[in-house]
Amino acid sequence: MVSTDRIADMWTDASDDYDRIVSRELRNLRDVDYWRHELDTRLGDEPRDVLDVGCGPGFFSIMLSRLGHRVTSLDASEGMLRAARRNLTWYGIEPHVRHSDVVTLDDVADFSVDAVVSRDVVWTLHDPAAAYRRWFQVLRPGGLVLIYDGNYRTDRTGVRHSVWQALSNGLIMLTEGRRRGHAHDDGSDPTANLPSRRRERPATDVPLLREAGFVDVTTEPDRYRMSRRHLGYWKYAHQGEKFIIEAHKPSQ
């Protein structure tokens, strides 16, 4: 059984590192312009009520708020929530930030939002199928889910993977001043046995979304994050291919 508290504690321990990553991303005009256009294209011009699930230090919340959407930022990690509140306030955005298990969304009413968005979150969930069912419930008819994630399998081996991982570790230390890893106090990785780390994605996400009730489920490679001209590719793409999933709740 995966301990959700242990995973939340892991992300709190790492929140300062991820806050620095997001701060650099917010200062990178290329990244900001890309994500502004990407989210605007997917969500449209009309302001929507949006849940940023697993918001981390708040990058998507800031992007979505700048586009005029009404954003509620949710995370199970108190450290990430503190960073999100601080960053939203710094950028002049009133934070609507709440602690929540993003699988159960206990304090979110059914039929209350127009979109659920996440970036590199589903792979961390203890029950993605339950999350998709719950996200379907909180959406209004015609709402959509946007998932930006990666096929972060734990069974990747071989010389190429080992060399790339070593290169990645060096680049992360050089550019971020930190050692990469998800080790807990006892040296183990609490994410290793999560469902999404043992399945081929996004192929396994599609039937789960359809079983939850979603229609028009599409997947595509995340070409921006997988571009060799993007430094993030060399630092993180050895973990697995990044992708985008879009799914819709029927209008009636």
Backbone as CSV, one residue per row, in Angstrom:
resi,resn,N_x,N_y,N_z,CA_x,CA_y,CA_z,C_x,C_y,C_z
1,MET,0.842,-1.189,0.000,0.000,0.000,0.000,0.881,1.245,0.000
2,VAL,0.647,2.151,-0.951,1.426,3.374,-1.041,0.948,4.366,0.004
3,SER,1.876,4.939,0.778,1.540,5.914,1.807,1.432,7.298,1.184
4,THR,0.210,7.845,1.150,0.026,9.178,0.574,0.678,10.244,1.447
5,ASP,0.667,10.046,2.768,1.311,11.015,3.655,2.811,11.064,3.399
6,ARG,3.399,9.901,3.168,4.834,9.822,2.917,5.199,10.545,1.622
7,ILE,4.350,10.396,0.610,4.602,11.078,-0.655,4.432,12.586,-0.497
8,ALA,3.386,13.007,0.238,3.193,14.436,0.484,4.388,15.023,1.227
9,ASP,4.910,14.283,2.214,6.083,14.745,2.953,7.298,14.860,2.028
10,MET,7.418,13.921,1.091,8.530,13.965,0.150,8.493,15.244,-0.663
11,TRP,7.290,15.609,-1.153,7.167,16.826,-1.957,7.370,18.081,-1.111
12,THR,6.976,18.043,0.153,7.259,19.183,1.024,8.761,19.339,1.211
13,ASP,9.458,18.220,1.414,10.909,18.276,1.554,11.570,18.858,0.298
14,ALA,10.972,18.593,-0.859,11.552,19.052,-2.129,10.992,20.391,-2.588
15,SER,10.098,20.992,-1.823,9.368,22.169,-2.302,10.276,23.365,-2.576
16,ASP,11.324,23.540,-1.787,12.230,24.668,-2.045,12.933,24.509,-3.385
17,ASP,13.362,23.285,-3.688,14.008,23.042,-4.986,13.045,23.315,-6.128
18,TYR,11.816,22.812,-6.010,10.850,23.007,-7.087,10.413,24.462,-7.184
19,ASP,10.406,25.166,-6.065,10.097,26.588,-6.096,11.143,27.342,-6.902
20,ARG,12.407,26.980,-6.734,13.463,27.628,-7.518,13.325,27.305,-8.999
21,ILE,12.937,26.061,-9.317,12.726,25.687,-10.721,11.613,26.529,-11.339
22,VAL,10.502,26.645,-10.618,9.366,27.419,-11.123,9.718,28.897,-11.232
23,SER,10.480,29.422,-10.289,10.889,30.828,-10.348,11.717,31.097,-11.598
24,ARG,12.624,30.159,-11.921,13.398,30.316,-13.159,12.496,30.228,-14.382
25,GLU,11.530,29.327,-14.340,10.620,29.158,-15.466,9.795,30.429,-15.687
26,LEU,9.374,31.051,-14.615,8.578,32.281,-14.729,9.401,33.449,-15.257
27,ARG,10.718,33.369,-15.127,11.583,34.417,-15.676,12.024,34.113,-17.108
28,ASN,11.716,32.919,-17.583,12.116,32.503,-18.921,10.997,32.872,-19.898
29,LEU,11.210,33.908,-20.698,10.152,34.408,-21.572,9.703,33.362,-22.577
30,ARG,10.627,32.511,-23.017,10.257,31.463,-23.981,9.283,30.483,-23.342
31,ASP,9.572,30.040,-22.122,8.672,29.122,-21.432,7.317,29.775,-21.164
32,VAL,7.336,31.008,-20.680,6.086,31.706,-20.357,5.241,31.882,-21.607
33,ASP,5.859,32.303,-22.710,5.100,32.494,-23.951,4.522,31.178,-24.451
34,TYR,5.317,30.102,-24.351,4.812,28.814,-24.812,3.592,28.382,-24.004
35,TRP,3.713,28.395,-22.676,2.613,27.892,-21.858,1.398,28.799,-21.920
36,ARG,1.604,30.091,-22.065,0.462,30.992,-22.227,-0.332,30.628,-23.494
37,HIS,0.393,30.423,-24.581,-0.270,30.071,-25.837,-0.893,28.688,-25.760
38,GLU,-0.191,27.726,-25.186,-0.687,26.349,-25.084,-1.991,26.292,-24.295
39,LEU,-2.008,26.907,-23.123,-3.207,26.855,-22.281,-4.338,27.674,-22.879
40,ASP,-4.009,28.805,-23.498,-5.043,29.637,-24.133,-5.702,28.888,-25.285
41,THR,-4.891,28.175,-26.059,-5.433,27.411,-27.188,-6.358,26.299,-26.707
42,ARG,-5.997,25.629,-25.644,-6.796,24.501,-25.147,-8.070,24.959,-24.440
43,LEU,-7.980,26.045,-23.689,-9.104,26.458,-22.844,-9.991,27.510,-23.494
44,GLY,-9.482,28.240,-24.464,-10.281,29.257,-25.119,-10.247,30.590,-24.382
45,ASP,-10.907,31.583,-24.988,-10.841,32.954,-24.478,-11.793,33.224,-23.320
46,GLU,-12.873,32.468,-23.231,-13.864,32.736,-22.196,-13.326,32.345,-20.820
47,PRO,-13.429,33.244,-19.821,-12.954,32.898,-18.471,-13.675,31.670,-17.923
48,ARG,-12.910,30.782,-17.302,-13.475,29.541,-16.780,-13.075,29.345,-15.326
49,ASP,-13.846,28.515,-14.638,-13.483,28.069,-13.298,-12.598,26.842,-13.462
50,VAL,-11.351,26.948,-12.999,-10.345,25.918,-13.270,-9.746,25.428,-11.962
51,LEU,-9.590,24.103,-11.862,-8.831,23.497,-10.774,-7.435,23.181,-11.288
52,ASP,-6.431,23.717,-10.604,-5.045,23.336,-10.853,-4.700,22.293,-9.799
53,VAL,-4.826,21.013,-10.172,-4.638,19.939,-9.197,-3.162,19.558,-9.131
54,GLY,-2.648,19.420,-7.905,-1.217,19.203,-7.733,-0.462,20.425,-8.210
55,CYS,-0.846,21.588,-7.701,-0.375,22.864,-8.249,1.103,23.110,-8.037
56,GLY,1.721,22.400,-7.064,3.127,22.669,-6.793,3.329,24.125,-6.414
57,PRO,4.447,24.738,-6.837,4.700,26.136,-6.486,3.870,27.141,-7.277
58,GLY,2.955,26.655,-8.127,1.956,27.549,-8.696,2.176,28.039,-10.105
59,PHE,3.051,27.380,-10.880,3.312,27.876,-12.234,2.040,27.920,-13.079
60,PHE,1.324,26.804,-13.165,0.095,26.785,-13.962,-0.949,27.751,-13.397
61,SER,-1.024,27.863,-12.085,-1.998,28.771,-11.483,-1.736,30.211,-11.923
62,ILE,-0.469,30.573,-11.995,-0.122,31.922,-12.445,-0.455,32.092,-13.920
63,MET,-0.089,31.118,-14.750,-0.379,31.206,-16.178,-1.892,31.319,-16.432
64,LEU,-2.646,30.469,-15.754,-4.096,30.454,-15.963,-4.748,31.737,-15.459
65,SER,-4.285,32.243,-14.335,-4.831,33.491,-13.805,-4.537,34.649,-14.746
66,ARG,-3.349,34.686,-15.311,-3.003,35.740,-16.272,-3.904,35.703,-17.503
67,LEU,-4.391,34.525,-17.840,-5.299,34.385,-18.982,-6.734,34.753,-18.629
68,GLY,-6.983,35.106,-17.374,-8.302,35.560,-16.968,-9.188,34.501,-16.354
69,HIS,-8.656,33.298,-16.126,-9.470,32.239,-15.543,-9.517,32.366,-14.018
70,ARG,-10.563,31.820,-13.445,-10.739,31.805,-11.992,-10.170,30.478,-11.490
71,VAL,-9.036,30.544,-10.822,-8.246,29.342,-10.537,-8.278,29.014,-9.047
72,THR,-8.508,27.740,-8.766,-8.331,27.200,-7.420,-7.156,26.230,-7.470
73,SER,-6.179,26.469,-6.608,-4.942,25.688,-6.617,-4.972,24.681,-5.479
74,LEU,-4.782,23.403,-5.805,-4.876,22.326,-4.818,-3.588,21.514,-4.800
75,ASP,-3.173,21.124,-3.597,-2.015,20.244,-3.472,-2.090,19.559,-2.114
76,ALA,-1.499,18.371,-2.029,-1.466,17.633,-0.759,-0.235,17.970,0.066
77,SER,0.702,18.730,-0.511,1.944,19.072,0.164,1.862,20.483,0.727
78,GLU,2.034,20.603,2.031,1.982,21.926,2.655,3.133,22.809,2.170
79,GLY,4.292,22.214,1.932,5.410,22.997,1.434,5.132,23.584,0.061
80,MET,4.541,22.800,-0.823,4.187,23.296,-2.152,3.132,24.394,-2.053
81,LEU,2.171,24.242,-1.155,1.127,25.254,-1.002,1.703,26.577,-0.500
82,ARG,2.653,26.505,0.427,3.291,27.738,0.891,3.993,28.446,-0.259
83,ALA,4.685,27.678,-1.082,5.374,28.266,-2.229,4.370,28.860,-3.213
84,ALA,3.259,28.158,-3.451,2.245,28.659,-4.384,1.647,29.976,-3.883
85,ARG,1.310,30.035,-2.609,0.747,31.281,-2.056,1.735,32.433,-2.234
86,ARG,2.987,32.161,-1.924,4.009,33.203,-2.026,4.174,33.680,-3.469
87,ASN,4.214,32.746,-4.413,4.426,33.120,-5.810,3.220,33.845,-6.392
88,LEU,2.030,33.366,-6.105,0.835,34.047,-6.607,0.761,35.479,-6.071
89,THR,1.025,35.644,-4.805,1.003,36.979,-4.211,2.057,37.881,-4.839
90,TRP,3.255,37.328,-5.049,4.340,38.098,-5.650,3.946,38.635,-7.021
91,TYR,3.202,37.834,-7.786,2.795,38.251,-9.124,1.458,38.982,-9.133
92,GLY,1.005,39.412,-7.961,-0.187,40.246,-7.880,-1.486,39.501,-8.086
93,ILE,-1.493,38.205,-7.805,-2.684,37.381,-7.989,-3.188,36.939,-6.627
94,GLU,-4.464,37.146,-6.375,-5.028,36.712,-5.101,-5.054,35.184,-5.067
95,PRO,-4.363,34.572,-4.112,-4.298,33.109,-4.112,-5.574,32.470,-3.573
96,HIS,-6.040,31.471,-4.290,-7.129,30.607,-3.815,-6.521,29.203,-3.738
97,VAL,-5.836,28.956,-2.651,-4.989,27.784,-2.493,-5.511,26.952,-1.336
98,ARG,-5.674,25.654,-1.582,-6.214,24.783,-0.533,-5.465,23.451,-0.488
99,HIS,-5.341,22.938,0.715,-4.795,21.592,0.905,-5.862,20.579,0.502
100,SER,-5.485,19.608,-0.332,-6.467,18.621,-0.786,-5.762,17.399,-1.332
101,ASP,-6.355,16.240,-1.073,-5.995,15.027,-1.790,-6.620,15.164,-3.175
102,VAL,-5.799,15.274,-4.210,-6.343,15.572,-5.532,-6.989,14.357,-6.182
103,VAL,-6.944,13.206,-5.515,-7.718,12.046,-5.974,-9.162,12.157,-5.507
104,THR,-9.366,12.519,-4.249,-10.720,12.514,-3.679,-11.410,13.875,-3.755
105,LEU,-10.640,14.964,-3.796,-11.209,16.322,-3.877,-12.392,16.476,-2.915
106,ASP,-12.131,16.202,-1.651,-13.209,16.135,-0.661,-13.980,17.442,-0.517
107,ASP,-13.315,18.572,-0.718,-13.987,19.854,-0.493,-14.383,20.550,-1.784
108,VAL,-14.431,19.798,-2.892,-14.845,20.361,-4.178,-16.218,19.805,-4.530
109,ALA,-17.159,20.688,-4.817,-18.524,20.266,-5.111,-18.630,19.672,-6.512
110,ASP,-19.534,18.731,-6.672,-19.822,18.192,-7.997,-20.329,19.303,-8.915
111,PHE,-20.017,19.190,-10.198,-20.493,20.130,-11.230,-20.127,21.581,-10.904
112,SER,-18.921,21.804,-10.379,-18.571,23.151,-9.924,-17.468,23.829,-10.727
113,VAL,-16.787,23.088,-11.635,-15.689,23.688,-12.387,-15.811,23.345,-13.866
114,ASP,-15.105,24.146,-14.668,-15.142,23.958,-16.118,-13.944,23.181,-16.641
115,ALA,-12.866,23.150,-15.878,-11.664,22.461,-16.349,-10.834,22.009,-15.159
116,VAL,-10.160,20.875,-15.343,-9.175,20.364,-14.400,-7.863,20.240,-15.158
117,VAL,-6.814,20.889,-14.661,-5.523,20.831,-15.341,-4.467,20.307,-14.378
118,SER,-3.464,19.634,-14.931,-2.374,19.131,-14.100,-1.119,19.023,-14.942
119,ARG,0.025,19.203,-14.276,1.315,19.014,-14.943,2.192,18.144,-14.052
120,ASP,2.599,17.000,-14.586,3.451,16.049,-13.862,2.872,15.720,-12.492
121,VAL,1.590,15.367,-12.497,0.880,15.062,-11.259,0.354,13.631,-11.251
122,VAL,-0.251,13.179,-12.349,-0.915,11.879,-12.353,0.047,10.756,-11.998
123,TRP,1.301,10.863,-12.418,2.255,9.791,-12.101,2.479,9.670,-10.599
124,THR,2.181,10.716,-9.830,2.387,10.697,-8.383,1.169,10.206,-7.616
125,LEU,0.060,9.882,-8.300,-1.198,9.576,-7.615,-1.281,8.106,-7.221
126,HIS,-1.877,7.858,-6.057,-1.999,6.486,-5.563,-3.106,5.720,-6.268
127,ASP,-4.044,6.440,-6.938,-5.142,5.768,-7.633,-5.621,6.641,-8.785
128,PRO,-4.920,6.601,-9.929,-5.314,7.439,-11.062,-6.738,7.187,-11.542
129,ALA,-7.187,5.943,-11.526,-8.547,5.643,-11.990,-9.573,6.363,-11.125
130,ALA,-9.374,6.325,-9.796,-10.293,7.025,-8.894,-10.223,8.529,-9.114
131,ALA,-9.029,9.037,-9.392,-8.886,10.468,-9.663,-9.688,10.869,-10.895
132,TYR,-9.594,10.076,-11.957,-10.326,10.413,-13.170,-11.832,10.380,-12.929
133,ARG,-12.305,9.435,-12.153,-13.742,9.383,-11.849,-14.169,10.615,-11.062
134,ARG,-13.334,11.004,-10.092,-13.686,12.163,-9.277,-13.598,13.453,-10.082
135,TRP,-12.596,13.579,-10.935,-12.479,14.772,-11.761,-13.685,14.897,-12.690
136,PHE,-14.155,13.779,-13.175,-15.360,13.796,-14.015,-16.541,14.349,-13.216
137,GLN,-16.671,13.953,-11.961,-17.804,14.387,-11.140,-17.797,15.881,-10.887
138,VAL,-16.628,16.462,-10.663,-16.598,17.887,-10.310,-16.742,18.785,-11.532
139,LEU,-16.574,18.236,-12.725,-16.715,19.035,-13.938,-18.170,19.290,-14.279
140,ARG,-18.422,20.467,-14.814,-19.723,20.762,-15.397,-19.823,20.072,-16.753
141,PRO,-21.028,19.858,-17.266,-21.168,19.298,-18.613,-20.385,20.132,-19.631
142,GLY,-19.675,19.447,-20.501,-18.856,20.131,-21.493,-17.473,20.510,-21.003
143,GLY,-17.156,20.207,-19.734,-15.849,20.535,-19.183,-14.750,19.638,-19.720
144,LEU,-13.518,20.014,-19.422,-12.408,19.221,-19.947,-11.319,19.034,-18.917
145,VAL,-10.545,17.983,-19.157,-9.352,17.676,-18.379,-8.146,17.821,-19.292
146,LEU,-7.111,18.507,-18.788,-5.842,18.625,-19.492,-4.748,18.033,-18.612
147,ILE,-4.037,17.063,-19.139,-2.998,16.370,-18.385,-1.684,16.490,-19.149
148,TYR,-0.694,17.079,-18.511,0.671,17.129,-19.043,1.506,16.242,-18.123
149,ASP,2.057,15.167,-18.673,2.706,14.191,-17.799,3.800,13.466,-18.576
150,GLY,4.338,12.409,-17.972,5.395,11.650,-18.612,5.283,10.177,-18.297
151,ASN,5.873,9.376,-19.154,5.856,7.924,-19.002,7.030,7.532,-18.104
152,TYR,6.909,7.883,-16.825,8.021,7.782,-15.892,8.119,6.380,-15.288
153,ARG,8.471,5.434,-16.111,8.557,4.043,-15.675,9.760,3.825,-14.767
154,THR,9.624,2.868,-13.847,10.732,2.529,-12.953,11.598,1.400,-13.491
155,ASP,11.212,0.802,-14.624,11.933,-0.369,-15.114,12.898,-0.032,-16.248
156,ARG,13.287,1.227,-16.379,14.194,1.607,-17.455,15.626,1.249,-17.061
157,THR,16.292,0.512,-17.933,17.664,0.076,-17.671,18.474,0.196,-18.952
158,GLY,19.702,-0.207,-18.894,20.559,-0.213,-20.076,21.615,0.875,-20.022
159,VAL,22.625,0.725,-20.880,23.750,1.642,-20.894,23.306,3.049,-21.283
160,ARG,22.460,3.152,-22.327,22.020,4.473,-22.781,21.307,5.225,-21.663
161,HIS,20.431,4.525,-20.957,19.697,5.156,-19.866,20.649,5.593,-18.751
162,SER,21.617,4.745,-18.411,22.555,5.062,-17.340,23.418,6.274,-17.690
163,VAL,23.882,6.333,-18.947,24.712,7.463,-19.378,23.907,8.746,-19.355
164,TRP,22.669,8.680,-19.869,21.814,9.874,-19.903,21.475,10.326,-18.484
165,GLN,21.239,9.376,-17.593,20.940,9.726,-16.202,22.130,10.432,-15.557
166,ALA,23.322,9.952,-15.841,24.517,10.605,-15.296,24.655,12.022,-15.848
167,LEU,24.411,12.189,-17.159,24.428,13.516,-17.767,23.378,14.408,-17.125
168,SER,22.185,13.844,-16.926,21.097,14.590,-16.301,21.482,15.074,-14.911
169,ASN,22.046,14.167,-14.118,22.425,14.535,-12.751,23.446,15.670,-12.755
170,GLY,24.394,15.611,-13.690,25.393,16.673,-13.783,24.780,18.000,-14.185
171,LEU,23.864,17.976,-15.158,23.214,19.210,-15.607,22.353,19.813,-14.508
172,ILE,21.650,18.962,-13.771,20.806,19.462,-12.677,21.667,20.109,-11.604
173,MET,22.779,19.488,-11.263,23.675,20.083,-10.267,24.239,21.406,-10.778
174,LEU,24.598,21.451,-12.074,25.201,22.652,-12.640,24.212,23.801,-12.749
175,THR,22.982,23.508,-13.188,22.013,24.574,-13.465,21.064,24.862,-12.312
176,GLU,20.885,23.885,-11.414,19.926,24.062,-10.329,20.570,23.990,-8.947
177,GLY,21.826,23.543,-8.894,22.522,23.468,-7.627,21.947,22.462,-6.663
178,ARG,21.401,21.365,-7.192,20.816,20.350,-6.316,21.080,18.966,-6.881
179,ARG,20.984,17.997,-6.007,21.065,16.607,-6.425,19.663,16.104,-6.698
180,ARG,19.507,15.418,-7.811,18.199,14.910,-8.178,17.885,13.634,-7.415
181,GLY,16.598,13.440,-7.093,16.191,12.184,-6.486,14.935,12.345,-5.663
182,HIS,14.259,11.213,-5.394,13.051,11.206,-4.593,13.237,10.357,-3.341
183,ALA,14.460,10.226,-2.889,14.714,9.372,-1.729,14.113,9.963,-0.471
184,HIS,13.593,9.091,0.391,13.040,9.489,1.676,14.123,9.336,2.739
185,ASP,13.768,9.542,3.988,14.754,9.478,5.057,15.462,8.130,5.130
186,ASP,14.749,7.065,4.804,15.356,5.737,4.891,16.060,5.339,3.595
187,GLY,16.155,6.280,2.642,16.861,6.013,1.397,16.008,5.407,0.311
188,SER,14.750,5.094,0.588,13.884,4.478,-0.413,13.162,5.544,-1.222
189,ASP,12.581,5.132,-2.322,11.811,6.024,-3.181,10.332,5.714,-2.969
190,PRO,9.571,6.592,-2.294,8.160,6.295,-2.014,7.276,6.302,-3.253
191,THR,7.813,6.765,-4.393,7.013,6.764,-5.619,7.192,5.492,-6.439
192,ALA,8.132,4.629,-6.053,8.528,3.508,-6.919,7.386,2.560,-7.243
193,ASN,6.454,2.366,-6.309,5.384,1.393,-6.523,4.054,2.036,-6.904
194,LEU,4.078,3.298,-7.260,2.840,3.938,-7.698,2.353,3.314,-8.999
195,PRO,1.030,3.238,-9.195,0.493,2.555,-10.383,1.066,3.064,-11.704
196,SER,1.168,4.389,-11.853,1.600,4.941,-13.131,3.068,4.694,-13.424
197,ARG,3.846,4.305,-12.427,5.257,4.048,-12.654,5.496,2.611,-13.115
198,ARG,4.435,1.825,-13.188,4.559,0.432,-13.612,3.734,0.139,-14.869
199,ARG,3.230,1.196,-15.500,2.374,1.027,-16.671,2.876,1.880,-17.831
200,GLU,2.587,1.419,-19.036,2.945,2.175,-20.234,1.919,3.279,-20.436
201,ARG,2.395,4.496,-20.467,1.518,5.646,-20.591,1.903,6.456,-21.838
202,PRO,0.906,7.137,-22.430,-0.474,7.353,-21.968,-1.460,6.260,-22.369
203,ALA,-0.960,5.154,-22.913,-1.872,4.110,-23.401,-2.814,3.618,-22.312
204,THR,-2.334,3.510,-21.075,-3.205,3.008,-20.011,-4.129,4.083,-19.452
205,ASP,-3.835,5.341,-19.708,-4.708,6.414,-19.222,-6.007,6.487,-20.027
206,VAL,-5.911,6.222,-21.314,-7.068,6.418,-22.186,-8.269,5.573,-21.763
207,PRO,-8.124,4.254,-21.566,-9.293,3.482,-21.133,-9.804,3.900,-19.758
208,LEU,-8.910,4.322,-18.862,-9.362,4.776,-17.543,-10.225,6.026,-17.658
209,LEU,-9.835,6.933,-18.522,-10.622,8.150,-18.734,-11.968,7.829,-19.365
210,ARG,-11.956,6.924,-20.337,-13.229,6.556,-20.984,-14.144,5.837,-20.012
211,GLU,-13.583,4.973,-19.169,-14.402,4.283,-18.167,-14.991,5.275,-17.157
212,ALA,-14.279,6.367,-16.910,-14.782,7.399,-15.995,-15.914,8.204,-16.621
213,GLY,-16.078,8.110,-17.949,-17.162,8.817,-18.622,-16.716,9.847,-19.633
214,PHE,-15.411,10.069,-19.758,-14.926,11.092,-20.681,-15.049,10.632,-22.131
215,VAL,-15.213,11.612,-23.009,-15.277,11.355,-24.446,-14.223,12.223,-25.135
216,ASP,-14.031,11.953,-26.433,-13.045,12.713,-27.209,-11.699,12.759,-26.492
217,VAL,-11.254,11.595,-26.067,-9.972,11.495,-25.364,-8.862,11.416,-26.407
218,THR,-7.948,12.377,-26.371,-6.850,12.404,-27.331,-5.522,12.486,-26.592
219,THR,-4.491,11.910,-27.212,-3.138,12.000,-26.664,-2.198,12.462,-27.767
220,GLU,-1.140,13.149,-27.361,-0.126,13.576,-28.316,1.190,13.779,-27.579
221,PRO,2.312,13.685,-28.272,3.598,13.957,-27.621,3.668,15.411,-27.184
222,ASP,4.322,15.653,-26.069,4.580,17.016,-25.611,5.849,17.488,-26.318
223,ARG,5.663,17.996,-27.529,6.809,18.306,-28.384,7.681,19.413,-27.809
224,TYR,7.093,20.322,-27.067,7.894,21.407,-26.500,8.870,20.861,-25.467
225,ARG,8.372,20.088,-24.521,9.260,19.576,-23.473,10.171,18.468,-23.974
226,MET,9.820,17.857,-25.116,10.672,16.810,-25.682,11.574,17.335,-26.794
227,SER,11.611,18.650,-26.973,12.484,19.229,-27.995,13.934,19.202,-27.529
228,ARG,14.836,18.802,-28.403,16.259,18.758,-28.056,16.840,20.158,-27.873
229,ARG,16.105,21.183,-28.299,16.552,22.559,-28.080,16.154,23.065,-26.703
230,HIS,15.417,22.266,-25.965,14.949,22.634,-24.632,15.867,21.974,-23.604
231,LEU,16.463,22.770,-22.714,17.392,22.213,-21.732,16.727,21.142,-20.878
232,GLY,15.435,21.313,-20.614,14.723,20.319,-19.822,14.751,18.939,-20.442
233,TYR,14.845,18.871,-21.768,14.928,17.571,-22.443,16.167,16.815,-21.963
234,TRP,17.303,17.485,-21.943,18.550,16.819,-21.575,18.595,16.504,-20.088
235,LYS,17.857,17.271,-19.285,17.864,17.022,-17.844,16.867,15.954,-17.424
236,TYR,15.729,15.854,-18.143,14.649,15.015,-17.621,14.092,13.966,-18.585
237,ALA,14.355,14.083,-19.877,13.679,13.191,-20.826,14.135,11.748,-20.737
238,HIS,15.267,11.490,-20.076,15.675,10.095,-19.898,14.669,9.344,-19.023
239,GLN,13.884,10.082,-18.243,12.886,9.451,-17.377,11.753,8.827,-18.183
240,GLY,11.496,9.361,-19.378,10.412,8.844,-20.203,9.805,9.936,-21.061
241,GLU,9.079,9.520,-22.103,8.494,10.463,-23.035,7.371,11.254,-22.367
242,LYS,7.373,12.560,-22.599,6.326,13.420,-22.059,5.198,13.542,-23.076
243,PHE,3.979,13.695,-22.570,2.800,13.675,-23.438,1.723,14.606,-22.896
244,ILE,0.705,14.815,-23.731,-0.457,15.638,-23.382,-1.707,14.801,-23.602
245,ILE,-2.613,14.839,-22.636,-3.917,14.200,-22.790,-4.997,15.262,-22.632
246,GLU,-5.949,15.245,-23.535,-7.138,16.098,-23.423,-8.371,15.209,-23.459
247,ALA,-9.285,15.429,-22.537,-10.509,14.614,-22.460,-11.661,15.519,-22.067
248,HIS,-12.866,15.186,-22.548,-14.021,16.053,-22.366,-15.161,15.311,-21.674
249,LYS,-15.882,16.043,-20.849,-17.118,15.530,-20.279,-18.236,15.847,-21.273
250,PRO,-19.114,14.900,-21.565,-20.201,15.177,-22.508,-21.008,16.420,-22.110
251,SER,-21.507,17.122,-23.109,-22.263,18.344,-22.835,-23.615,18.065,-22.212
252,GLN,-24.134,16.855,-22.409,-25.445,16.521,-21.839,-25.366,15.167,-21.127
